Amino acid sequence: MIQEIARYIFWFIALCWLTWVCFCAVMALQKVRADGNLKGLAKWFGYVLLIIFVPLDFFLNLVATVLFIEFPRYRSGEWLVTARMKRYYNQVVTNPDCFEKWRKIAGKFITEELLNNVSTSVGDGNHV
């Protein structure tokens, strides 16, 4: 039983890491594209990366349901992890004794430690 739980934890961490590595690569490509230097074969490799990254990010968002004890709000456009983290990061905690506080803390940590540090999508370096 413990080995099975450890295996799930390992694969969850591996999925998080792989998604983050792809996110870093996409952000780097976005900067190169914004500078006007993404051409030829590099452009096509970038498209292949997006084909891999977007489903991976979607799947991680679904798997994160276990961590956040809440399904993504697909009707509100939370198809990828970033949209969900943006909501958690900006939400006002109305009931500090429930899972809202946990989601806010986790969302803030993930946003500040993993997303904003490598993001180039906004001029000030903040992804969310």
N, C-alpha and C positions, 0 to 999 in steps of 0.2 A: 504494500500500500504506500509506504513512504517513498520507495523507489519510483513508483508511478507518479506521485505528486512531484518529486524532484525532476523527473523527466519533463513533465508539463511546464514546470518553472523554467527549466533550461531552454525549452523550445520557445517559450514566451519571450525570454530575454534575448535569445538569438533572433527572433522575429523583430523585436524592438531595435536591436542593433543594426540588422540588415536594412530596415526601413530608414533608420537615421543615416546610414552610410549613403543610401540612394538619395535621400533628401539633400545631403551635403553635395553630392555630385550634381544634382539638378540645380541647386543654388549656384554652384560654380559655373555651370553651363549658362544659366540665366545671365550672370554677369558678363560672360564672354559674348553672349548674344546681344546684350545691351550695348556693348562696346563696338558691335558690328563685326566681330571676328569669328562668328560661328558660321562656317561655310563648308561645303563639300562633304567629305566623309565624316568629319566631326559632327556635322549637323545631323546626318543620318544615324550615327551612333547615339546622339542625344535623343532622337525619336525612339530608338530601341530602348533606351534607359527609361523614358517616360512610359512606354508600353509595359515595362516591368514594374516601375515604381507605383503607378496609380492603382493597379489592383492590389499590390502589396500594402499600400497605405489604407485602402478600403478594408482589406481583411484585418489589418491591425486594429482599425477603428472598431470593427465588429468584435474582435477578440478582447479588446479593452473593456467590453461590457462587464466582464468578470471583475476587473480591477476597480471600475468606477460604480459598479452595481447599478447600472443604468444603460439602457439601449441608446444608440445614437439617435438624434432627432432628424431623421432623413427628410421629413416634410419641411424642416427649417433649413435644409441644405447642408446638414452635417454628414457629408459623404466621406470626408477625409479627416484625419486626426487634427489637422490645423483648425478646422472650423469648430470642432468640439473643444479644443484647448482654448480657443478664443472666448467661447461662451463661459467656460469655467474660470478663466483668467479675469473676465470682466463682471462676473456675477456678484451680486450682493448677497451675502449670507444672511438669511432671515431667521434661520433656526440653527444655532451653532451646535446643538446636540445631535443633529442628524448627519446624514452622509453629505449634505451640502458643503460643510466645512472641509471634509476630506477631499472632495472633488476640487474645491477652490485651492487648497494647499498643493495637491498633486498637479493640477493644471498650471499653477503659477511656477512650480518647480520645473516641470517639463518645458514650459514656454521659455523661461529665463535661462535654463541650463543647456537645453538642446536645440531649440528652434531659433531664438533671437541671436544666438552667438554666431550662427553660420548663414543667416538669412540675408539676402541681397534684394528682396522683393520690395522693400520700402526704403526710401532714402535715409532714414535714421537708423537702419539696421534692425528694426523691430519687425518680426514676422507677424506677430499678432497685434 
